[in-house]
C-alpha cells in the first residue's frame, strides 16, 4: 500500500472497516455500510485538495489518483478529478464500487440491461434513472450494475471511488453503445497517477 498521504492511517482504518463490512462477499446491504465509510473519507475535503491532487491540465478532462490498494490489488481507493464536459459511457465494473462526492456534482445514469447477455456483442439497455452525487451523497454499485457518468456545470469535481478490485485489473468490464444496442470490452482509459 502507498503511504504518501498524511492521513493514511485514517484511510487505512476506513478501508479495514470496509473490508470487515464486506466479509463473505458484497450485498446491497453490506455495500451501504461500505459506502458510509467512503462518505466519511470524502467529508474531509482538505485531504483531497488540489495542492496534493492537481486538476487535469488544460486539454485533459480527468485525472485519476490511486490513494491505496491492498497488496493483491483489492480494496482500491481512487480520487477522480474531472472537468465539466467529461462523459463516461454506460459500463459495468465486474466488481463492487462505492462512489462519494468530495466536491462538485457527478451525474450518474443507472441502466437495466434488457437482453439476456447470451449473444456476444449485443447489449440493449433500458431508459436510465438519473442520480446526482454531490457532497454528502454517494452511490454503491454491485458488479453487474451499469452506469454512465456526466460532469455538468462549470466546476471541477473531486470524488472518491472505492472498488473491490483495482481498475487496472478489470479486463472484462463491458461498455455499451446505446444507439447501436451493442457492447464490448472496456479499455482502461485514463492512466492512473500515484
N, CA, C and O of each residue as an XYZ file, in Angstrom:
776
protein
N       0.832     -1.183      0.000
C       0.000      0.000      0.000
C       0.879      1.251      0.000
O       1.967      1.261      0.577
N       0.395      2.290     -0.649
C       1.109      3.552     -0.677
C       0.966      4.264      0.673
O      -0.013      4.042      1.385
N       1.925      5.108      1.026
C       1.833      5.799      2.316
C       2.115      7.292      2.178
O       2.541      7.922      3.146
N       1.893      7.867      1.018
C       2.229      9.263      0.764
C       1.267     10.236      1.433
O       1.663     11.357      1.749
N       0.049      9.852      1.653
C      -0.959     10.757      2.199
C      -0.742     10.960      3.699
O      -0.538      9.981      4.417
N      -0.781     12.204      4.195
C      -0.535     12.437      5.622
C      -1.597     11.833      6.540
O      -1.358     11.674      7.737
N      -2.764     11.497      5.996
C      -3.831     10.886      6.793
C      -4.005      9.410      6.438
O      -5.095      8.856      6.580
N      -2.915      8.773      5.973
C      -3.019      7.397      5.500
C      -3.484      6.444      6.602
O      -4.173      5.466      6.314
N      -3.125      6.708      7.840
C      -3.564      5.839      8.928
C      -5.094      5.810      9.013
O      -5.690      4.743      9.156
N      -5.724      6.980      8.924
C      -7.185      7.058      8.956
C      -7.796      6.425      7.712
O      -8.846      5.788      7.793
N      -7.144      6.597      6.560
C      -7.627      5.993      5.311
C      -7.560      4.473      5.422
O      -8.512      3.782      5.058
N      -6.445      3.950      5.921
C      -6.318      2.501      6.092
C      -7.346      1.966      7.068
O      -7.870      0.869      6.877
N      -7.639      2.723      8.109
C      -8.656      2.307      9.077
C     -10.030      2.214      8.405
O     -10.781      1.270      8.652
N     -10.353      3.184      7.564
C     -11.629      3.156      6.840
C     -11.688      1.959      5.896
O     -12.716      1.288      5.805
N     -10.586      1.690      5.193
C     -10.549      0.540      4.280
C     -10.697     -0.761      5.070
O     -11.362     -1.691      4.614
N     -10.090     -0.829      6.231
C     -10.230     -2.008      7.095
C     -11.694     -2.207      7.494
O     -12.188     -3.335      7.510
N     -12.383     -1.113      7.815
C     -13.807     -1.201      8.147
C     -14.630     -1.681      6.952
O     -15.578     -2.450      7.109
N     -14.260     -1.222      5.768
C     -14.948     -1.663      4.550
C     -14.709     -3.152      4.335
O     -15.637     -3.896      4.017
N     -13.478     -3.578      4.508
C     -13.128     -4.993      4.356
C     -13.953     -5.852      5.323
O     -14.478     -6.899      4.944
N     -14.058     -5.398      6.572
C     -14.856     -6.125      7.571
C     -16.331     -6.153      7.188
O     -16.989     -7.183      7.335
N     -16.855     -5.028      6.697
C     -18.269     -4.946      6.322
C     -18.614     -5.892      5.181
O     -19.723     -6.421      5.112
N     -17.644     -6.099      4.280
C     -17.904     -6.918      3.096
C     -17.424     -8.358      3.255
O     -17.376     -9.112      2.283
N     -17.074     -8.731      4.466
C     -16.638    -10.099      4.726
C     -17.704    -11.079      4.229
O     -18.881    -10.946      4.565
N     -17.292    -12.048      3.438
C     -18.224    -13.021      2.883
C     -18.826    -12.618      1.551
O     -19.609    -13.372      0.974
N     -18.472    -11.436      1.051
C     -18.952    -11.015     -0.264
C     -19.880     -9.818     -0.201
O     -20.516     -9.560      0.820
N     -19.948     -9.098     -1.297
C     -20.754     -7.880     -1.379
C     -22.231     -8.206     -1.554
O     -22.600     -9.073     -2.346
N     -23.058     -7.508     -0.814
C     -24.511     -7.494     -0.995
C     -24.920     -6.026     -0.952
O     -24.153     -5.194     -0.468
N     -26.110     -5.689     -1.448
C     -26.529     -4.277     -1.372
C     -26.494     -3.727      0.054
O     -26.077     -2.587      0.258
N     -26.921     -4.509      1.041
C     -26.906     -4.017      2.424
C     -25.486     -3.811      2.940
O     -25.210     -2.816      3.610
N     -24.588     -4.737      2.635
C     -23.197     -4.580      3.069
C     -22.545     -3.386      2.379
O     -21.722     -2.693      2.977
N     -22.911     -3.147      1.130
C     -22.340     -2.010      0.400
C     -22.800     -0.675      0.986
O     -22.080      0.319      0.888
N     -23.986     -0.639      1.590
C     -24.422      0.598      2.255
C     -23.466      0.948      3.391
O     -23.135      2.116      3.594
N     -23.026     -0.063      4.128
C     -22.069      0.168      5.216
C     -20.737      0.639      4.639
O     -20.129      1.578      5.152
N     -20.286     -0.021      3.565
C     -19.028      0.376      2.915
C     -19.124      1.805      2.393
O     -18.187      2.588      2.545
N     -20.245      2.140      1.782
C     -20.425      3.496      1.258
C     -20.351      4.515      2.388
O     -19.814      5.606      2.199
N     -20.874      4.182      3.545
C     -20.789      5.083      4.693
C     -19.349      5.426      5.042
O     -19.041      6.570      5.378
N     -18.464      4.433      4.961
C     -17.042      4.671      5.245
C     -16.410      5.565      4.179
O     -15.584      6.420      4.500
N     -16.792      5.376      2.917
C     -16.254      6.219      1.837
C     -16.791      7.646      1.968
O     -16.061      8.609      1.730
N     -18.062      7.783      2.345
C     -18.627      9.116      2.575
C     -17.888      9.841      3.694
O     -17.645     11.044      3.605
N     -17.535      9.118      4.736
C     -16.781      9.721      5.841
C     -15.430     10.234      5.341
O     -15.022     11.343      5.686
N     -14.734      9.432      4.533
C     -13.468      9.881      3.963
C     -13.663     11.124      3.096
O     -12.865     12.060      3.148
N     -14.732     11.122      2.302
C     -14.995     12.248      1.395
C     -15.324     13.523      2.154
O     -15.134     14.619      1.626
N     -15.810     13.403      3.374
C     -16.189     14.588      4.145
C     -14.978     15.425      4.556
O     -15.135     16.586      4.936
N     -13.786     14.861      4.487
C     -12.553     15.581      4.812
C     -12.023     16.251      3.548
O     -11.040     15.793      2.964
N     -12.661     17.315      3.133
C     -12.348     17.944      1.840
C     -10.886     18.338      1.723
O     -10.302     18.231      0.644
N     -10.285     18.794      2.819
C      -8.898     19.250      2.759
C      -7.928     18.113      2.451
O      -6.825     18.363      1.965
N      -8.319     16.876      2.724
C      -7.456     15.726      2.428
C      -7.270     15.534      0.924
O      -6.272     14.962      0.485
N      -8.233     16.013      0.138
C      -8.274     15.712     -1.306
C      -8.078     16.960     -2.153
O      -8.497     16.995     -3.310
N      -7.450     17.977     -1.594
C      -7.326     19.289     -2.237
C      -6.319     19.281     -3.391
O      -5.533     18.349     -3.560
N      -6.378     20.357     -4.171
C      -5.569     20.454     -5.392
C      -4.080     20.584     -5.121
O      -3.280     20.318     -6.019
N      -3.672     20.985     -3.914
C      -2.236     21.067     -3.648
C      -1.596     19.681     -3.647
O      -0.412     19.538     -3.955
N      -2.364     18.682     -3.307
C      -1.872     17.299     -3.311
C      -2.296     16.551     -4.585
O      -1.546     15.726     -5.108
N      -3.495     16.847     -5.068
C      -4.053     16.150     -6.227
C      -4.513     17.187     -7.253
O      -5.681     17.576     -7.258
N      -3.602     17.636     -8.120
C      -3.934     18.692     -9.072
C      -5.052     18.299    -10.041
O      -5.246     17.126    -10.360
N      -5.766     19.308    -10.488
C      -6.798     19.117    -11.505
C      -6.142     18.702    -12.818
O      -4.945     18.913    -13.014
N      -6.926     18.114    -13.712
C      -6.369     17.790    -15.034
C      -5.848     19.056    -15.700
O      -6.421     20.133    -15.538
N      -4.767     18.919    -16.443
C      -4.209     20.073    -17.134
C      -5.142     20.501    -18.256
O      -6.035     19.758    -18.662
N      -4.919     21.703    -18.744
C      -5.737     22.211    -19.842
C      -5.680     21.211    -20.998
O      -4.604     20.744    -21.373
N      -6.837     20.893    -21.552
C      -6.904     19.908    -22.629
C      -7.208     18.500    -22.138
O      -7.569     17.633    -22.933
N      -7.067     18.263    -20.837
C      -7.440     16.974    -20.245
C      -8.775     17.147    -19.523
O      -9.107     18.245    -19.077
N      -9.531     16.068    -19.410
C     -10.801     16.147    -18.693
C     -10.799     15.357    -17.392
O     -11.703     15.522    -16.572
N      -9.804     14.502    -17.187
C      -9.814     13.680    -15.984
C      -8.404     13.382    -15.502
O      -7.503     13.106    -16.294
N      -8.231     13.443    -14.185
C      -7.022     12.950    -13.528
C      -7.497     11.950    -12.471
O      -8.364     12.264    -11.656
N      -6.931     10.763    -12.492
C      -7.308      9.722    -11.527
C      -6.076      9.373    -10.701
O      -5.016      9.063    -11.246
N      -6.227      9.426     -9.378
C      -5.128      9.161     -8.451
C      -5.427      7.914     -7.633
O      -6.512      7.782     -7.066
N      -4.468      7.003     -7.572
C      -4.579      5.849     -6.688
C      -4.177      6.294     -5.288
O      -3.056      6.758     -5.078
N      -5.080      6.155     -4.343
C      -4.804      6.535     -2.960
C      -4.214      5.354     -2.201
O      -3.187      5.488     -1.536
N      -4.858      4.205     -2.302
C      -4.357      2.994     -1.650
C      -5.034      1.774     -2.260
O      -6.126      1.863     -2.821
N      -4.368      0.648     -2.140
C      -4.948     -0.645     -2.503
C      -4.200     -1.716     -1.723
O      -3.059     -1.515     -1.307
N      -4.854     -2.852     -1.530
C      -4.183     -3.966     -0.870
C      -3.101     -4.518     -1.793
O      -3.108     -4.265     -2.998
N      -2.185     -5.263     -1.221
C      -1.065     -5.814     -1.999
C      -1.535     -6.690     -3.156
O      -0.852     -6.788     -4.175
N      -2.703     -7.332     -3.006
C      -3.220     -8.189     -4.083
C      -4.136     -7.423     -5.043
O      -4.893     -8.032     -5.799
N      -4.066     -6.090     -5.010
C      -4.832     -5.189     -5.879
C      -6.335     -5.273     -5.635
O      -7.129     -5.072     -6.554
N      -6.726     -5.571     -4.390
C      -8.125     -5.477     -3.996
C      -8.293     -4.243     -3.124
O      -7.312     -3.613     -2.729
N      -9.538     -3.902     -2.826
C      -9.854     -2.760     -1.976
C      -9.052     -1.522     -2.403
O      -8.237     -0.985     -1.652
N      -9.319     -1.101     -3.632
C      -8.587      0.008     -4.244
C      -9.396      1.299     -4.142
O     -10.557      1.354     -4.548
N      -8.767      2.330     -3.595
C      -9.393      3.641     -3.440
C      -8.709      4.637     -4.365
O      -7.483      4.755     -4.376
N      -9.522      5.354     -5.143
C      -9.030      6.351     -6.085
C      -9.711      7.688     -5.813
O     -10.813      7.741     -5.269
N      -9.041      8.753     -6.198
C      -9.662     10.064     -6.274
C      -9.756     10.426     -7.752
O      -8.745     10.457     -8.454
N     -10.971     10.701     -8.222
C     -11.189     11.172     -9.583
C     -11.395     12.669     -9.554
O     -12.238     13.172     -8.811
N     -10.628     13.384    -10.361
C     -10.767     14.832    -10.508
C     -11.128     15.065    -11.971
O     -10.340     14.772    -12.871
N     -12.348     15.605    -12.200
C     -12.836     15.717    -13.574
C     -13.374     17.110    -13.865
O     -13.928     17.783    -12.997
N     -13.192     17.514    -15.107
C     -13.677     18.808    -15.588
C     -15.071     18.654    -16.204
O     -15.484     17.564    -16.598
N     -15.773     19.778    -16.270
C     -17.063     19.833    -16.937
C     -16.929     19.309    -18.368
O     -15.940     19.582    -19.049
N     -17.918     18.568    -18.804
C     -17.919     18.004    -20.153
C     -17.445     16.567    -20.211
O     -17.661     15.894    -21.219
N     -16.800     16.072    -19.151
C     -16.337     14.689    -19.128
C     -17.547     13.754    -19.125
O     -18.473     13.924    -18.331
N     -17.529     12.782    -20.009
C     -18.590     11.773    -20.077
C     -17.949     10.395    -20.162
O     -17.012     10.171    -20.929
N     -18.473      9.484    -19.364
C     -18.040      8.090    -19.413
C     -19.272      7.292    -19.819
O     -20.275      7.317    -19.105
N     -19.224      6.579    -20.953
C     -20.414      5.890    -21.448
C     -20.853      4.762    -20.513
O     -20.109      4.379    -19.611
N     -22.058      4.230    -20.726
C     -22.560      3.164    -19.861
C     -21.580      1.991    -19.783
O     -21.051      1.542    -20.799
N     -21.347      1.502    -18.559
C     -20.404      0.410    -18.346
C     -20.706     -0.280    -17.015
O     -21.379      0.277    -16.149
N     -20.198     -1.491    -16.874
C     -20.240     -2.170    -15.583
C     -18.822     -2.185    -15.030
O     -17.901     -1.667    -15.662
N     -18.646     -2.774    -13.857
C     -17.313     -2.820    -13.263
C     -16.787     -4.239    -13.055
O     -15.577     -4.434    -12.938
N     -17.654     -5.206    -13.009
C     -17.326     -6.610    -12.698
C     -16.807     -6.768    -11.280
O     -16.326     -7.842    -10.918
N     -16.893     -5.732    -10.479
C     -16.606     -5.756     -9.048
C     -17.498     -4.695     -8.416
O     -18.041     -3.843     -9.119
N     -17.652     -4.739     -7.106
C     -18.463     -3.721     -6.439
C     -17.739     -2.377     -6.468
O     -16.518     -2.309     -6.610
N     -18.527     -1.313     -6.330
C     -17.965      0.039     -6.329
C     -18.777      0.928     -5.393
O     -19.996      0.790     -5.291
N     -18.090      1.839     -4.712
C     -18.733      2.875     -3.905
C     -18.140      4.214     -4.332
O     -16.920      4.369     -4.391
N     -19.005      5.177     -4.628
C     -18.578      6.490     -5.104
C     -19.155      7.546     -4.169
O     -20.351      7.533     -3.880
N     -18.313      8.456     -3.699
C     -18.759      9.514     -2.793
C     -18.150     10.839     -3.213
O     -16.978     10.901     -3.586
N     -18.942     11.892     -3.152
C     -18.509     13.216     -3.577
C     -17.702     13.910     -2.500
O     -18.084     13.930     -1.330
N     -16.578     14.480     -2.914
C     -15.801     15.385     -2.065
C     -16.268     16.812     -2.349
O     -16.631     17.551     -1.434
N     -16.252     17.184     -3.625
C     -16.793     18.480     -4.046
C     -17.249     18.381     -5.488
O     -16.688     17.627     -6.283
N     -18.283     19.158     -5.816
C     -18.847     19.157     -7.155
C     -19.839     18.028     -7.358
O     -19.907     17.089     -6.565
N     -20.605     18.133     -8.433
C     -21.666     17.169     -8.731
C     -21.301     16.289     -9.920
O     -20.815     16.761    -10.947
N     -21.550     15.004     -9.747
C     -21.354     13.998    -10.798
C     -22.718     13.382    -11.068
O     -23.336     12.808    -10.171
N     -23.187     13.503    -12.312
C     -24.475     12.923    -12.670
C     -24.252     11.500    -13.175
O     -23.505     11.270    -14.126
N     -24.914     10.557    -12.520
C     -24.860      9.155    -12.919
C     -26.199      8.772    -13.531
O     -27.254      9.213    -13.075
N     -26.144      7.955    -14.557
C     -27.344      7.375    -15.130
C     -27.240      5.869    -14.934
O     -26.270      5.244    -15.364
N     -28.241      5.294    -14.283
C     -28.259      3.858    -13.982
C     -29.160      3.155    -14.979
O     -30.283      3.589    -15.234
N     -28.659      2.066    -15.539
C     -29.365      1.352    -16.596
C     -29.674     -0.078    -16.184
O     -28.956     -0.694    -15.396
N     -30.767     -0.585    -16.745
C     -31.090     -2.002    -16.628
C     -30.834     -2.640    -17.991
O     -31.251     -2.116    -19.024
N     -30.146     -3.770    -17.978
C     -29.893     -4.474    -19.239
C     -31.142     -5.246    -19.632
O     -31.691     -5.996    -18.824
N     -31.597     -5.067    -20.878
C     -32.843     -5.674    -21.327
C     -32.639     -7.027    -22.012
O     -33.527     -7.878    -21.964
N     -31.481     -7.239    -22.648
C     -31.237     -8.539    -23.279
C     -30.643     -9.473    -22.222
O     -30.277     -9.034    -21.132
N     -30.552    -10.759    -22.553
C     -30.092    -11.745    -21.558
C     -28.580    -11.961    -21.565
O     -28.074    -12.782    -20.800
N     -27.860    -11.244    -22.411
C     -26.405    -11.359    -22.435
C     -25.881    -12.600    -23.133
O     -24.685    -12.885    -23.073
N     -26.758    -13.341    -23.792
C     -26.331    -14.606    -24.402
C     -25.673    -14.426    -25.772
O     -24.988    -15.334    -26.244
N     -25.865    -13.285    -26.413
C     -25.272    -13.053    -27.731
C     -24.083    -12.112    -27.597
O     -24.249    -10.967    -27.177
N     -22.892    -12.573    -27.944
C     -21.700    -11.725    -27.833
C     -21.855    -10.434    -28.628
O     -22.317    -10.447    -29.769
N     -21.469     -9.329    -28.017
C     -21.511     -8.045    -28.695
C     -22.849     -7.347    -28.634
O     -22.951     -6.189    -29.038
N     -23.881     -8.015    -28.143
C     -25.200     -7.398    -28.027
C     -25.405     -6.962    -26.590
O     -25.144     -7.724    -25.658
N     -25.878     -5.722    -26.408
C     -26.152     -5.199    -25.076
C     -27.183     -4.092    -25.152
O     -26.847     -2.941    -25.435
N     -28.433     -4.434    -24.902
C     -29.534     -3.487    -25.010
C     -29.906     -3.000    -23.609
O     -30.172     -3.797    -22.709
N     -29.920     -1.672    -23.443
C     -30.208     -1.082    -22.141
C     -31.531     -0.326    -22.167
O     -31.914      0.250    -23.185
N     -32.223     -0.339    -21.025
C     -33.473      0.393    -20.882
C     -33.221      1.853    -20.565
O     -32.077      2.300    -20.480
N     -34.322      2.598    -20.389
C     -34.225      4.015    -20.054
C     -33.544      4.172    -18.699
O     -33.816      3.410    -17.771
N     -32.659      5.161    -18.587
C     -31.895      5.291    -17.350
C     -32.637      6.016    -16.228
O     -33.595      6.754    -16.453
N     -32.153      5.773    -15.014
C     -32.564      6.523    -13.835
C     -31.414      7.485    -13.518
O     -30.256      7.071    -13.469
N     -31.729      8.754    -13.305
C     -30.717      9.785    -13.063
C     -30.473      9.941    -11.559
O     -31.415     10.083    -10.780
N     -29.198      9.913    -11.162
C     -28.803     10.102     -9.768
C     -27.647     11.101     -9.740
O     -26.622     10.885    -10.386
N     -27.810     12.186     -8.995
C     -26.758     13.193     -8.880
C     -26.009     12.957     -7.571
O     -26.611     12.907     -6.498
N     -24.695     12.815     -7.674
C     -23.848     12.608     -6.499
C     -23.118     13.914     -6.221
O     -22.320     14.384     -7.032
N     -23.408     14.490     -5.058
C     -22.774     15.728     -4.637
C     -22.362     15.587     -3.184
O     -22.731     14.604     -2.542
N     -21.601     16.547     -2.637
C     -21.097     16.382     -1.277
C     -22.183     15.944     -0.293
O     -23.276     16.509     -0.247
N     -21.841     14.916      0.493
C     -22.781     14.335      1.438
C     -23.556     13.166      0.877
O     -24.326     12.527      1.594
N     -23.358     12.874     -0.422
C     -24.080     11.754     -1.030
C     -23.117     10.867     -1.816
O     -21.983     11.243     -2.112
N     -23.611      9.688     -2.136
C     -22.808      8.736     -2.886
C     -23.691      7.654     -3.461
O     -24.917      7.717     -3.373
N     -23.056      6.668     -4.046
C     -23.781      5.555     -4.653
C     -22.945      4.291     -4.502
O     -21.716      4.327     -4.564
N     -23.632      3.181     -4.303
C     -22.980      1.868     -4.242
C     -23.484      1.031     -5.404
O     -24.684      0.996     -5.678
N     -22.567      0.358     -6.085
C     -22.903     -0.430     -7.270
C     -22.426     -1.863     -7.094
O     -21.307     -2.109     -6.644
N     -23.288     -2.799     -7.453
C     -22.920     -4.209     -7.486
C     -22.133     -4.478     -8.773
O     -22.157     -3.649     -9.682
N     -21.440     -5.611     -8.873
C     -20.572     -5.867    -10.033
C     -21.256     -5.764    -11.393
O     -20.631     -5.320    -12.357
N     -22.521     -6.162    -11.496
C     -23.200     -6.137    -12.791
C     -24.015     -4.876    -13.031
O     -24.596     -4.717    -14.104
N     -24.069     -3.974    -12.051
C     -24.793     -2.722    -12.264
C     -24.124     -1.936    -13.383
O     -22.904     -1.966    -13.544
N     -24.944     -1.235    -14.149
C     -24.465     -0.472    -15.305
C     -24.783      1.000    -15.071
O     -25.917      1.364    -14.757
N     -23.754      1.844    -15.229
C     -23.985      3.287    -15.091
C     -23.125      4.049    -16.086
O     -22.131      3.537    -16.600
N     -23.535      5.286    -16.345
C     -22.707      6.226    -17.097
C     -22.512      7.451    -16.220
O     -23.261      7.673    -15.268
N     -21.502      8.242    -16.549
C     -21.141      9.408    -15.746
C     -21.062     10.631    -16.656
O     -20.488     10.582    -17.744
N     -21.654     11.728    -16.183
C     -21.605     13.002    -16.907
C     -21.233     14.092    -15.913
O     -21.837     14.195    -14.845
N     -20.237     14.910    -16.260
C     -19.862     16.049    -15.431
C     -20.431     17.287    -16.111
O     -20.004     17.671    -17.200
N     -21.402     17.903    -15.446
C     -22.096     19.062    -15.993
C     -21.720     20.294    -15.172
O     -21.003     20.178    -14.178
N     -22.185     21.440    -15.569
C     -21.859     22.659    -14.827
C     -20.453     23.119    -15.168
O     -19.865     22.674    -16.154
N     -19.917     24.018    -14.342
C     -18.622     24.624    -14.643
C     -17.519     24.233    -13.677
O     -16.356     24.571    -13.897
N     -17.866     23.527    -12.614
C     -16.889     23.230    -11.566
C     -16.080     21.978    -11.873
O     -16.553     21.049    -12.528
N     -14.848     21.981    -11.381
C     -14.051     20.755    -11.367
C     -14.541     19.935    -10.185
O     -14.714     20.473     -9.091
N     -14.763     18.663    -10.384
C     -15.284     17.827     -9.308
C     -14.199     16.894     -8.781
O     -13.273     16.519     -9.500
N     -14.338     16.532     -7.511
C     -13.446     15.588     -6.838
C     -14.325     14.551     -6.156
O     -15.126     14.881     -5.281
N     -14.167     13.293     -6.563
C     -14.977     12.217     -5.991
C     -14.087     11.021     -5.687
O     -13.182     10.689     -6.452
N     -14.363     10.381     -4.552
C     -13.667      9.151     -4.202
C     -14.399      7.957     -4.813
O     -15.626      7.871     -4.774
N     -13.615      7.042     -5.375
C     -14.146      5.803     -5.955
C     -13.433      4.638     -5.295
O     -12.208      4.536     -5.366
N     -14.186      3.766     -4.658
C     -13.633      2.581     -3.991
C     -14.131      1.356     -4.730
O     -15.329      1.223     -4.982
N     -13.208      0.448     -5.082
C     -13.548     -0.751     -5.841
C     -13.058     -1.997     -5.123
O     -12.074     -1.964     -4.383
N     -13.763     -3.092     -5.357
C     -13.351     -4.375     -4.793
C     -12.045     -4.869     -5.376
O     -11.294     -5.588     -4.718
N     -11.772     -4.481     -6.618
C     -10.502     -4.799     -7.276
C     -10.034     -3.545     -8.005
O     -10.845     -2.731     -8.447
N      -8.729     -3.400     -8.124
C      -8.165     -2.229     -8.793
C      -8.655     -2.138    -10.236
O      -8.794     -3.152    -10.920
N      -8.913     -0.915    -10.689
C      -9.386     -0.711    -12.059
C      -8.452     -1.353    -13.084
O      -8.898     -1.874    -14.107
N      -7.168     -1.307    -12.799
C      -6.181     -1.824    -13.752
C      -6.286     -3.334    -13.941
O      -5.715     -3.873    -14.890
N      -7.005     -4.028    -13.055
C      -7.173     -5.484    -13.169
C      -8.488     -5.872    -13.826
O      -8.724     -7.051    -14.093
N      -9.345     -4.894    -14.089
C     -10.704     -5.187    -14.577
C     -10.712     -5.286    -16.100
O     -11.031     -4.323    -16.797
N     -10.359     -6.455    -16.599
C     -10.215     -6.637    -18.043
C     -11.436     -7.275    -18.706
O     -11.374     -7.654    -19.876
N     -12.546     -7.399    -17.970
C     -13.770     -7.953    -18.555
C     -14.949     -6.995    -18.443
O     -16.089     -7.379    -18.701
N     -14.678     -5.745    -18.056
C     -15.763     -4.757    -17.997
C     -16.350     -4.565    -19.386
O     -15.645     -4.673    -20.390
N     -17.629     -4.285    -19.437
C     -18.288     -4.021    -20.709
C     -18.707     -2.565    -20.786
O     -19.171     -1.985    -19.805
N     -18.537     -1.984    -21.959
C     -19.027     -0.649    -22.250
C     -20.107     -0.794    -23.319
O     -19.973     -1.588    -24.250
N     -21.177     -0.016    -23.173
C     -22.367     -0.175    -24.011
C     -22.546      1.015    -24.937
O     -22.284      2.158    -24.563
N     -23.002      0.727    -26.161
C     -23.375      1.756    -27.132
C     -24.895      1.786    -27.168
O     -25.523      0.863    -27.688
N     -25.489      2.841    -26.620
C     -26.944      2.913    -26.506
C     -27.636      2.911    -27.858
O     -28.666      2.259    -28.024
N     -27.083      3.634    -28.828
C     -27.728      3.756    -30.137
C     -27.694      2.449    -30.908
O     -28.672      2.080    -31.559
N     -26.571      1.748    -30.837
C     -26.415      0.515    -31.612
C     -26.927     -0.717    -30.877
O     -27.161     -1.751    -31.502
N     -27.106     -0.625    -29.545
C     -27.532     -1.794    -28.773
C     -26.434     -2.842    -28.702
O     -26.701     -4.043    -28.722
N     -25.188     -2.366    -28.620
C     -24.051     -3.283    -28.601
C     -23.216     -3.062    -27.338
O     -23.402     -2.087    -26.610
N     -22.299     -3.990    -27.103
C     -21.355     -3.836    -26.003
C     -20.035     -4.473    -26.394
O     -19.990     -5.345    -27.262
N     -18.962     -4.037    -25.753
C     -17.639     -4.582    -25.981
C     -16.810     -4.398    -24.722
O     -17.208     -3.663    -23.818
N     -15.674     -5.049    -24.654
C     -14.797     -4.922    -23.500
C     -14.302     -3.485    -23.419
O     -13.898     -2.899    -24.423
N     -14.339     -2.924    -22.219
C     -13.966     -1.528    -21.992
C     -12.470     -1.404    -21.750
O     -11.884     -2.165    -20.980
N     -11.868     -0.440    -22.415
C     -10.442     -0.161    -22.189
C     -10.290      0.625    -20.885
O     -11.246      1.251    -20.427
N      -9.116      0.598    -20.294
C      -8.881      1.263    -19.014
C      -9.054      2.773    -19.120
O      -9.455      3.410    -18.146
N      -8.764      3.357    -20.272
C      -8.960      4.798    -20.451
C      -7.859      5.610    -19.823
O      -6.690      5.443    -20.169
N      -8.210      6.485    -18.905
C      -7.272      7.411    -18.278
C      -6.231      6.638    -17.487
O      -6.563      5.694    -16.770
N      -4.961      7.042    -17.617
C      -3.885      6.411    -16.865
C      -3.922      6.905    -15.421
O      -4.009      8.106    -15.166
N      -3.854      5.968    -14.490
C      -3.887      6.295    -13.075
C      -2.562      6.896    -12.640
O      -1.493      6.429    -13.032
N      -2.647      7.941    -11.822
C      -1.460      8.588    -11.272
C      -1.290      8.126     -9.828
O      -2.268      7.834     -9.140
N      -0.037      8.064     -9.379
C       0.213      7.664     -7.989
C       0.189      8.869     -7.082
O       0.379      8.736     -5.873
